[in-house]
Amino acid sequence: FILKAILYLSCYWKLKKNAEKHCPQGPPGVQGRDGNPGVNGIPGTPGIPGRDGAKGEKGECVSERFEEPWKPNFKQCAWSALNYGIDLGKIADCTFTKQRPDSALRVLFSGSLRLKCKAACCQRWYFTFNGAECSRPLPIESIIYLDQGSPELNSTINIHRTSSVEGLCEGISAGLVDVGIWVGTCADYPRGDASTGWNSVSRMIIEELPK
């Protein structure tokens, strides 16, 4: 039995080798389709934390300033026919409440002004604030200069004209401010015969303005 088995296997291997020598290999088959996507894998472990970056430069400190919105603040004083004939001194005043210390005051006087004289003369109308003229930046004034040229013509020149004195003054403290309109002489010129507010309305307007 053993001998028959050995002869049988020997014949089988010889036949297989002869079949491989005499049978050519066929063409490759059609490529198969892609399989279905696989399921997600197990999440990985967290990475090592990164190092702190370099220290930045110190920033600037910016403070915000909140202010109340600006509200108009103005006042008008008016006089009917002042007919004030003084040549030196205060003509009229108006009290005003200034709300902020860093604001400016705009002032206006409008009224009839007249000057007459026999020879050259000059008169000056100006504002004061609590008794002192404006210093920031300069006084607020208006002048009239008259040079008659001949004493004989004095009786013919007597003209009253509506004029104005106007300007802006800074550096005045908050609170009550006595605003006055005055008349005086000009430097190096003789005094004339001045008149303010003849036969007409005169008015003073005061307004507080932001800087």
C-alpha positions in Angstrom: 0.0 0.0 0.0 2.8 2.4 0.9 4.5 1.6 -2.4 1.4 2.3 -4.4 0.9 5.7 -2.6 4.4 6.7 -3.4 4.1 5.8 -7.0 0.7 7.7 -7.2 2.2 10.9 -5.7 5.2 10.7 -8.0 2.9 10.4 -11.0 0.7 13.3 -9.8 3.7 15.8 -9.5 5.1 14.8 -12.9 1.6 15.4 -14.5 1.3 18.8 -12.7 4.7 20.0 -13.9 4.0 18.9 -17.5 0.7 20.8 -17.4 2.3 24.0 -16.1 4.9 23.8 -19.0 2.3 23.2 -21.7 -0.6 25.5 -20.5 -0.1 29.4 -21.2 -1.2 32.0 -18.6 -4.5 33.7 -19.4 -5.1 37.6 -19.5 -5.6 39.4 -16.2 -9.2 39.8 -15.0 -11.2 43.1 -14.7 -10.1 45.3 -11.8 -12.5 44.9 -8.9 -14.6 47.9 -7.5 -13.5 49.9 -4.4 -14.8 48.6 -1.2 -17.1 50.6 1.2 -15.4 53.3 3.4 -14.3 52.0 6.7 -15.5 53.4 10.0 -13.7 56.1 11.9 -10.8 55.0 14.0 -10.3 55.6 17.7 -9.5 59.3 18.5 -5.8 60.0 19.2 -4.5 61.2 22.5 -4.1 65.0 23.0 -0.8 66.5 22.0 1.8 68.1 24.3 0.8 71.8 25.2 2.8 74.5 23.4 5.2 76.8 25.2 4.3 80.4 26.1 5.2 83.1 23.6 7.6 86.0 24.2 6.3 88.9 26.4 4.9 91.8 24.4 5.7 95.5 24.8 3.7 97.5 27.3 0.7 99.3 25.7 -0.4 102.9 26.2 -3.0 103.7 28.7 -5.9 105.6 26.9 -8.5 107.1 29.1 -11.9 107.9 27.7 -13.5 111.2 28.5 -17.3 111.5 28.5 -18.7 114.9 28.4 -22.3 116.1 28.4 -23.5 117.4 25.0 -23.1 121.1 24.5 -26.2 123.1 25.3 -26.7 126.6 23.9 -26.3 129.3 26.4 -27.0 132.9 25.4 -28.7 136.0 26.7 -30.0 139.3 25.2 -30.5 142.6 27.0 -32.3 145.4 25.1 -33.0 149.0 25.8 -35.5 151.3 24.0 -34.0 154.8 23.3 -31.1 154.9 25.8 -30.3 158.5 24.7 -27.2 158.3 26.8 -25.0 161.4 26.3 -22.0 160.6 28.5 -18.5 160.8 27.1 -16.7 158.8 29.8 -18.1 155.8 31.7 -20.4 152.8 31.7 -23.4 153.0 29.3 -25.2 149.8 30.1 -24.5 146.3 31.5 -26.0 142.8 31.3 -25.4 139.9 33.8 -24.7 136.5 32.3 -24.2 133.1 33.9 -21.2 131.3 32.3 -21.5 127.5 32.7 -18.0 126.3 31.9 -14.5 127.6 32.8 -12.9 126.6 29.5 -15.4 128.2 27.2 -15.3 131.6 25.4 -17.8 134.5 25.4 -19.0 136.1 22.2 -20.4 139.6 22.9 -22.2 142.1 20.6 -23.5 145.6 21.3 -25.6 147.2 18.5 -27.0 150.7 18.8 -26.8 154.3 17.5 -23.4 156.0 18.0 -22.6 159.6 17.5 -19.5 161.8 17.9 -19.1 165.5 17.2 -16.5 168.1 18.0 -15.1 171.4 16.7 -11.7 170.0 15.9 -10.2 166.4 15.6 -11.5 164.1 18.3 -11.9 160.3 18.9 -14.2 158.3 21.2 -13.9 154.6 22.0 -16.7 152.1 22.8 -15.5 148.9 24.5 -16.6 145.9 26.6 -15.7 145.0 30.2 -16.1 141.6 32.0 -16.5 142.0 35.7 -15.1 145.5 35.4 -11.9 144.6 33.4 -11.4 144.6 29.6 -10.7 141.4 27.8 -7.1 140.3 27.7 -7.4 137.0 25.9 -6.6 137.7 23.2 -7.2 141.5 23.1 -9.8 144.2 24.2 -13.1 144.3 22.3 -13.6 147.8 21.0 -14.9 150.1 18.3 -13.9 153.7 17.7 -15.2 156.8 15.9 -12.7 159.4 14.7 -13.9 162.8 13.5 -11.8 165.6 12.0 -14.1 168.5 11.3 -11.4 170.5 9.6 -13.1 173.9 10.3 -14.8 175.3 13.4 -17.4 177.0 11.2 -18.8 173.6 10.0 -19.3 172.2 13.5 -23.1 172.9 13.5 -23.7 170.8 10.4 -22.1 167.5 11.5 -24.3 165.7 13.9 -24.8 162.2 12.4 -26.2 159.3 14.5 -25.5 155.9 12.9 -26.3 152.4 14.1 -23.0 150.7 14.7 -21.8 147.6 16.5 -19.1 146.5 18.9 -18.4 142.8 18.7 -15.7 140.2 19.7 -14.8 136.9 21.4 -13.1 136.8 24.8 -11.4 133.8 26.5 -10.1 133.1 30.0 -13.2 134.1 31.9 -14.2 132.0 34.9 -17.5 130.2 35.2 -20.3 131.8 37.2 -21.9 135.2 37.1 -20.3 137.7 34.7 -21.1 141.4 34.6 -20.7 142.4 30.9 -20.6 146.1 30.4 -20.4 148.5 27.4 -18.4 151.7 28.1 -17.4 154.8 26.3 -14.0 156.5 26.7 -11.3 158.4 24.8 -8.8 157.2 22.3 -5.1 157.4 23.1 -3.4 160.7 22.2 -6.7 162.3 20.9 -9.0 164.8 22.6 -12.5 163.9 23.8 -15.5 164.8 21.7 -19.2 165.0 22.3 -20.4 161.3 22.3 -24.0 160.0 22.2 -25.2 156.4 22.5 -28.7 154.9 21.7 -30.4 158.0 20.4 -34.0 157.5 19.3 -33.6 153.7 18.6 -33.4 150.3 20.3 -30.0 149.2 21.6 -29.2 145.6 22.4 -26.4 143.5 23.9 -26.1 139.8 23.0 -23.9 137.4 25.0 -23.3 133.8 24.0 -21.1 131.1 25.5 -19.2 129.1 22.9 -17.1 125.8 23.3 -13.4 125.9 22.5 
